[in-house]
């Protein structure tokens, strides 16, 4: 091989190596699932307290103005996609509620597995592709062993969301402000699910029933669940009791006007009751067969949400996961701030950014007015501070010369010195001007008492003008001090009213939806105080300096008039 051929081969291999390296770097740099979705956020999973892995759970993702930018997504949420931890596999999901106007959404996402041992467990939410249809599917997110799921949404109050597609009936109504979107309101009449092979319970097989309940008042006597009178779950006064054949298991206190997760399981001759994911009662239960209508909420007054029936006995960890995912104070999921950048997600949340993004229009207007007031206050304080500082400096220089003067040069102090900011010098000039009017050429200066009074009156007039000049603009500080907090309070009150009105209209009362709006409303009060407090300190400081300058002018006037009368007054 010639030297030229060797160099060409070496160059070719080098270029091939560099190209491969760049491709490898590029593949790692652009590991996102799909570049057509520009917005990406990481959702961390905190499975603390779950002892055993749970397979194919459906978890609730709550989106609100505090954790999601609704301006970056289609108005109906059709471009939302959920991707697994590998950032490649699409996850099945169902959008139960998406309100872009009030910035609230409730979405069910089915995960492959939740395992407490995986401390870095997470998945991704993508948005921002306006040209794609929705892939939301209510049946796709339902666990394979779940035979009935009722979300009680207003448009499908009696419709089962599972593959069984049950059609129920009863005298219930919809409550917009439910636990997860809408909820069912019971007034003593039962919700009835007609007999269906999928709901058949055979002795020896597993069975799970669960729901969120919110009793309107207690005590009350109600049947939360019954099938063929052989299996029933009741509320007796304030306690739960489960009847299976001839056995009765009691346990668990129920609270009024509070959302609580209630469930029971049957398996292998044993029954258990759970409240908020905690087992509160268990005991032996005979095997029973049941294939009749299922009645829910007979005699019950209150609200009920997320009714689920499964043909297996769910594990305690599965039930605990339901509570931690669906509850008002859910701690299972945490949506990271930002648009998918790892550095952003791992840092501290930008709380100020969350507050600013959550501001209502009235709060923005109030804060804008307060910002203008703050700028004016700073300008007044700065200009006044400069004025009094220069005035004090020139006053001291002129006063030193004045006090050293005698009869020969008392009327010559306007020569040989410049005191542009001294108001004492201006008062001296006013007095000198009046004296010169009364001095005739060739005659000795002699001032009568009336002349001295006229001279003092002229100096006093200039003193008033100088005092007004010193105090000019100070009223703007008093306006900021007294008006700033009230404007801020107005913004907070109106912001809180709008937040609660939006929550009531949207039907979502979880703390994650309320907190950003309330916190943002309080930002108006903070802004009002931020305007008033510096203005208060600045006003008190400047007022004391101006008061000292005014006193110095009054003393100077008396001293100048007295010395002039002594030196040039008629005897």
Beta strands, then each sheet from edge to edge (+ up, - down):
strand 1: 39-45
strand 2: 54-55
strand 3: 58-64
strand 4: 81-83
strand 5: 93-99
strand 6: 104-110
strand 7: 113-114
strand 8: 122-127
strand 9: 146-150
strand 10: 168-170
strand 11: 173-175
strand 12: 183-187
strand 13: 191-193
strand 14: 207-215
strand 15: 220-227
strand 16: 231-237
strand 17: 239-244
strand 18: 247-253
strand 19: 260-267
strand 20: 270-275
strand 21: 278-284
strand 22: 294-298
strand 23: 301-310
strand 24: 333-335
sheet 1: 4+ 8- 1+ 24-
sheet 2: 2+ 7-
sheet 3: 3+ 6- 5+
sheet 4: 9+ 23- 12+ 11-
sheet 5: 9+ 23- 14+ 19- 20+ 21-
sheet 6: 10+ 13- 22+ 15- 16+ 17- 18+
end
